[in-house]
Amino acid sequence: MSTTTAPALAPAGVTDDRMDDKPVLLAVSYLRVSTREQAERGGTEEGFSIPAQREANARKAAELGARIVREFIDAGESARSADRDGLQDMLAFIAATRVQFCLVHKLDRLARNRADDVKIHEALISAGVTLVSATESIDQTPSGMLVHGIMSSIAEFYSRNLATEVTKGLTQKVAQGGTPMRAPIGYLNVRRTDDAGREIRTVEVDPERAPLITWAFERYAGGETSVTGLLRDLTARGLVTVPTPKRPSKPLGKNTLYKLLTNPYYAGVIRYKGGLYPGAHEPVVEPALFDQVQSLLRARTAKMTRHVQHAHHLKGLLHCGTCGSRMLLDFATNPKGTTYAYFVCSGRASKRTACNRRAVPVAVAERLVADSYASITINDQTYSDLAAKVDAAFDKRMAGRDQEIADLMANRAKLEGESDKLLAAHFADAIDLPTLKRHQDRIRAGLADVNQRLAEHDEHHTGGRAFLHDSLRLLTDAHHAYARSGDADRRLACQAFYTRLDITDDEQLRPTLAEPFATIFREAHDSGDEGKEAKREHTTSSDVACSRKTL
């Protein structure tokens, strides 16, 4: 929107307003185009339509013997609403000044619905201003008012009919897998001409940005970063928006990245008016990867997960073996300026307990934890024996469940077929959008239940079997793997292998193994006690208790 003071336009035969006793008639000129494309067409600042409207209004003002004192422009604003900056500024200017005419090129420049047309016309009449169209014969006579009403109704019909046709075209485009909106970052809107000279508008993968989008989904699905951390990494890798003639490229914001991660378009699905439709564009992420990212986003939103940077990989993991309090990382500096790191009992430091144990140097704590991995390492023969037990247990549990899995697969195929039929019925105007969305919600819930039950089968059997084999393999090389790892991996290893690490008063480590490693270690220990009748603190079983899998 812009407002300008127009140059004086003197009627024919008038040389100077100050030298003529005839009162000067004042007018305002209102100009509008509906889209930014119209306003910038031809590479000019105003396109073609606005200058043409200005010239027509200037000729009409000369015919009326009026001088245009102010010009109001709405560039790229629809007339379906009266909430336009240029229009509102014009009405305020008219109410505060002495103006006789309001000039428009056509009535539909002011409004495209009868209700707004009536309100605007009433505001003009209340200010004593006459509405004049440069191309239409309207005035305050009965015939002029009739023409005004007819033209207003035609403008409203044109607007509503155009909206209906556009919606129909977009719906048909979606039915064919087309993209009814501007493609998101990672894709490019492309125009090309076919052999017959017809313009084809399509969407293609952005070779520069699409690999970064794929990497972002894979990185976040790893579960080791937050949206903020991912944004920092993407910016460092050079992901920026697509430049436009008026807006240069810039890095993404956090909200933009969150919307990107939740946009099913990247998995080949178009979200349009609340419904989900299969797209013809090339997906840049697999549907399974997209679903995994959505699950992580929902879980972290619910739990508000924080990613904390730790000063030491054992910070927060050690406990005092005397009073049970957590041990804190502390630093001490001697008179020579040398700083030493210690783990101290938080109970003693805060005087919450009567604990009087000494501080433990960080190097001692690191050595105790590293040595603990040597005591839980198993040999290859033990690994083979326990792996055979795991396979036997899973094979026994899988017997008789093939029919249940087959029934779930058949139910999923039935629901997917029903979804395809609903979409076809909607595109054929057999069912309306609310009915489609209601049935889609029902089918989506049914598919989610089936997929969850199939995932549980896979998790409990295929995934569970692989998980336990991986756990066994970790124990065969636990000591050397820990020694070769960096601080971040060492911290993860301690959190995975142990539920608690207590350092006793005589500086010995008393670790508590996490599941399934505790049960595996007991099984390995019992397997080496053949021929002995020693009492056992647990029941021998091929089932392995585990915090992640119920077996």
N, C-alpha and C positions, 0 to 999 in steps of 0.2 A: 504494500500500500504506500502511496505517496501523495502528498498534497503540494500543489504549486500555485503560485499567483500568476494568473494568465495575463499576457500583454493586453493593453486596451485595444478594442476593435471598434472603431468609429463608424457609424452608419454612413451610407453614401450622402454626400452633400454637407457633412458636418466636419469642420476642420479642427475645432477645439472645443471641448466640453465647457471650459471656463468662459468662452466667448459666446455661448448659446444659452438663452433663457429657458429653453425647453429642458425639463428635468431628465436626467440620465437614468435609463433603465439598467438595473444590475442583474447579473445572472451567475449561476454556478454551473460547472460542467462536470458530469459524472461519467467515468470511463471504466469498463471492466472486461476482463477475459477470464475464462473459466480455469485454464490450466497454465502451469509454468511453461510448458512447451510452446503454447501460443504466445506467451509474453516474451520468449527468447528466440522465436523462430527467425531464421535468416541471419543469425549471428549478431543481431542488434540488441540493444538494451530493452527495447519495447516491442520487438516483433513487428508485425504488419497491421494487426487489428487496432491497437490503441492509437497509432497515428491517424488511421483512417477515421476512427470515431471522433478524434479531436477536430479534424478538418470539417467533418459533417456538422458537428456542434457549432463550430465557428461560423460556418455559412448560415446556419439557422439563427444564430445570435444577430448576425448582420441583417437578416430579413426582419427580425423583430425590432431592430434599432436598439439592441441591448449590448452592454459591455460585460464580458466574462471576467469576474474579479477573482475567482478561485477555481482551481481544478482539483478534483479528487479521483484517485485511481486505485482500483483493487485489481492487482495483477495475480492471476492464479487463484482466484476465489470463486467458489460456487455460489450461485444465486438461490440455491435451495434453502439457505439460511440467511436471515437478516443480520446475523452477528458478524459483520465485516467491518474492519477498521476504517476503511475509506468511507463507507456508507454512514457509519455512526458519527464520524467526524464531520461529514457534510450536514447531517441533520442538526448537530450541535451548532455548527456555524450558521446555518439558516435561522435557527431559533434566536441567535444572539445578534444578528445583523439585519440590515434593510436590503433584502434581495427580492426581486419580483419573479424570476424564472429559475427553474431547475431543468437543465438541458440533458437529455440522454439520447443516444443514437437510436435505441429501440427500447420498448418497455421491458423486455426480458433482461436488459442490463441491470435493472433495479431489483426485480424479483421474478421467481419462476413458480410461485404458488400464490393463490388468491388471498390467503390470510395475510401474508407479509405485504402484498401489494396494497391491501386495504389500510394496514397500519401505517405504511410509508406515505400513502396518499393523504391520510388524515393528518399526519404530522406536517406535511407540506401546506395543506389548506389552513391548519391552525396558525401557521406562520405567515399566511398571506402570500404564499408562493404558488405559482402556476407551473404545473408539470408540462413540459413540452418535449415531444419526440421529434427528432430530426428527420425521421423517415415515415412516420405514421400520423394520420390526421386525428388527433385527439384534442378536445377542449372541454369547456364546462357546459356546452349545450347538451340536450338530451341525446342527440345522435352521437356526439363526441364521447359522452359517458358510455353509451352502448358499445361503441368501437373499443373503448378502453377495457370494458368488462370482457368483451370477446377476445381481445388480444391477450389479456391476462389469463383467461381460461386456456387459450391455445398454448401459451408458454408453460402453464402447469402440466397440460397434457403431454407436451413435448418432453418435459423434464422427467415425468413419471414413466412415460413409454421408453425413453432412452435408458433409464435405470433398469427397467424390466428386460430390455433387450441385452444390455451389458451383462446383467446377472445370468440370463439364459446362455449367453455366449461363454461366460466364465464357467458355468456349471458343465456345459458341454466340453469345454477344454479340460476340466478336471476329470471328466468321465474318460477322456482319451489319454489321461496320464500327464497332461500338460501342467505347467506352473502358472497359476492365476495371479501371481504377485511378483514383485521383484525378487530375484534369486538371492539367497543369503550369501554371506562371505564364504568363499570356497568355490563358488560357482560364478559364471559370467552370463549375462543376458546378451545373446548374439543375434544380429540381423544379417541374413545373407539372401542372395537371390538365386532361385533355381533356374533350370534351363529354359523355362517358359517365361522368365522375367518376373516371376511373382516373388514378393518379399516374404521370407520365412523368419519368424521370430522363435528362437529356441534357447535352451539353457545348456551350457557346456561346463565341464569341470575346469576350474581355474588351475592351470599347471603350477602356478607359483604358490598359491595359498592352500589348495586342497591337501597336499602332503602334510602341512602343518596342522590342519584340522584333524586328519587321521591320527597324527602323532598325539594331539591333545587328548582325544578319546582314549587311546591306548595308555597314555601316561596316567590319566586320572583313574582308569580302571585298575591300575596297579595298586591303588589304595595307599600310596606313599606320599601323596601331595594333597593340598587343599586347592580350592578355586583360586585363592589369592596367590599361592605358590605357582600354580599352573599359569596364571596370567603373567607373572614375572618371567617364567621360562619362555612363554610364547613371545613376549615382547623382546626378550634377548635374542630369540631366533629370527626376529624380523617380521612377525605377523602384523600387518597394518590393514586398514580398510581400503577399499577400492576408491581411487580419487575420482572426483567429478569436476566439471568445469568451474564450479564455485567453491568446492570443498576439497582441500588437499588430503592426502592419506594421513591417518593418525592411528596410534595404537588403540586396541580395544579397551573398554572399561570393564569393571568387574561384573556389572549387571548384564552387559552385552555378552560377555563370555558365559555367564550362567544361562542366558537364553539360548546361546549357541549349543551348549551341552544338552539342553532339553528339547531341541528342535528335531522332530523325527524326520525332517527333510533329508538329513545327512544319511539316514538309513533307507532312503528310497520311498518314504511315506509323506504324503502331503496333508497337512492339517488345514481344512477349509471350512469356515463357519461351524466349528465345533466337531465336524466329522473327520475321519481319517480315510484317505484314499490312496491306492497304490499309484506311484508316480512312474513316468517313463524315463526320468533322468537317471543318470548313473550314480548309485550310492557311493559314498566315500568311506563308510564304516559298515561293518556287518551288523545285522539286527541283534545278534546275541551280544555283541560288544556294546551297542547302544543301550540295551536293556540292563546290562551290568552297570553301566554308568548311572542310569536312572535309579537303580537300587541303592547305589552308594550315595547319591545326592539326597535321596529321601532319608536314608539312615543317618547321615551326618547332619541333616537339617533337624531331625528329631532329637539327636543326642548333642548337637552343637559341639562336634568334635574340635578340639584345639590341637594344633601342631606346635609342640614346644621344642625349642632348641636346647639341648643338654650340654653343659660344660664338660662333663665326663661321662663315658659310656656306662659307668656303674652308679652314677648319681641316682638316688631314689630307689635302688634295687637292694641295697644292703641293710641288714637289721642287726641290732645289738643282741648277741647271744645271752647276755646277762639279764637285761630287763625287757627285751623285745621291742624297744623303740627303734624307729628308723634312724639310720646313720646319715649325717649331713656332711657335705663336702665343705671343708674349711681350709683356710690358708694362714700360715704363720711366717713372719719374717724375722730373721735373726739380726743381731746388731751390725753384721757386715752387709746387710741388704739382700741376703739370699732368701727367697721365698720357697716354703715347703708346703705341699698339699697333704691334708689328712682327712680321714673319715672319723667324725666324732659322734658320740651317742647324743641324739636330740633330747632324750629324757634327762641326761646329766646336764646338758647345756642350758636347758630351760628350767632345771630343778623341779621337773614334774615327778621325777622318781629319785630314789636314793642310790641310783647306780653310780659307781665310782671307777668304772673301767677306763683304761687309758685310750688315747686316740690311736688310730691305726694308720700308718703311712699308706699313701695311695699305692705305692709300688708293692707293698706287702699284700694289700687287698687284691691287686691285679694278679699277683702270682698265685694266691690261694684259689681264685676263681678259675684261672687257666689250668691249674693242676687238677681241679675237680672234673674236667672233661676227660682226662686220662682214665679216671676211675669208672666212668660210665661207658667207655668205648667197648664194643663187642667185636669178636673176630668174624671172619667170613663164614666159618662153619656154623656158628651160632645164628648168623643172619640167615643162612640157607634153611636151617631147621625151623626157625620161627616163621619165615616166609611161607614154608609149606603148611604150617598150622593155620596161618591166616587164609591161604587159598582154600584149604579144606573147609574152614568155617563159612566162608562166603559161598562156596559151591553148595553147601548144605542149605543155606538160607535162601538161595536163589531158586531151589527146586520148587516147582508148583506155582511160581509167580509169572510164568510166561503168559498165561491166559489173561491175567490182570493187566499186564502191560499192553497186550493186544487190544483189550477192550478200551483202554484209555486212548490208544492211537486211533481207533475207529471213531470214538466220540470226538476227538479233535478234528478229524477229517470232516465229520458231519457238521460241526460248528463253522468251520472255514467255508464249506460249501454254502451254508445258510447265509453267511456274511456276503459272499459273492452275489447270491440271488437278491439280497436286500439292496445292494448297491445298484444292480441292474434295474430293479423296480423303481428305485428313487430317480435314476437318470431317465426312466421312461415316464416320469410323473405319476406313477401308480401309488406312491406313498410320499407324504410330505417329509420335510426335514426333521421336525420334532419326533415323528414316528421312527424315522431312520435312526436318530440318535438314541432313542429309548431302546430299540432292539440292539443297536451296536453296543450299548452299555451292558445289556444282558449277555450278549455273545462274548464280549471282552472279559466279563467276570467268569463265564464258563471256561473260556480258553485259559484264563489265568489259573483257575483251579486245576484244570487238566495238566497244564504245563508245570505247575508246582508239584503235583503228585508224580509226574514223570521225572522231574528234577530230583525229587526226594528218592525215587528208585535209583536214579543214576548216582546221587550223592551218597546214598547208603551202601551202594554196591560197587559200581564202577569207580566213583570218586573215593569212597571209603577204602576200597582195596588199594588203590594207588596211593592214597594218603598214608596208610600204614606201611606199605612197602617203602615209601619215601622216608618215613620216620625210622624204619629199620636201617635203611641205607645211611641216614645221617649219623646213627650211632656207630657205624663201622668206621667212620673217619672223623668223629666229633672233635677229638683233641687236635689233630693237625689242621682241620678246617678252621677252628677257632683261632689257632695261632697265626694263620695266614690272612685272617679277615681284618677289615678296618674297624674303626670305633663304632660306626653306625651298625654294621652287621654283627659285631660282638654284642651290642646292646639288644638287638633283636633276638640273637641266639639265647642270651640269658633269660629274656622274657618268654621264649618258647620252651626252653628245656626245664626251667625252674619256676616254682611258684613262690619260693622264698629262699634267701641266702643269709644265713646267720653266721656272724663271726663271734666265736666264743672268747672268753676272757684270756685264754692262753693262745690266742691268735690262730685258731683252727677254724676252718669253714665247715658249717653244718648245713648242707644244701637239702632242699625238699624238691624232688623231681616232679614235674608236671606230667599229666597224662597226654599221650599214651606211653611216654618214656618210662614212667615209674613202673607200669605193668610189664612193659617189654623187658626192663632191667631185672624185675623179679623172675620173669619167665626164663631169661637167660641164666640167672643165678641158679634157679631150680634145676634147669637142664644139665648143669655141670655137677650136680650133687647126686648122680646116679649111684645107687647102692647104699645110700645113707638114709636113716630113718629119722632124721632131725625133724623137729616140729616146725611147721610152717605157719606164718602169720596170715596167709591168704589161701584161698581155695584154688587149686590148679584148674584152669579152664582155658579153652581155646578162644573164648570171647575176650576182647580187649576193651576195657573201659576207656573212654576218650572224651575230652571236653568238646570236641567238634563233631564227632560222629557217635551215634548210638548203635552199638553192634550186638 
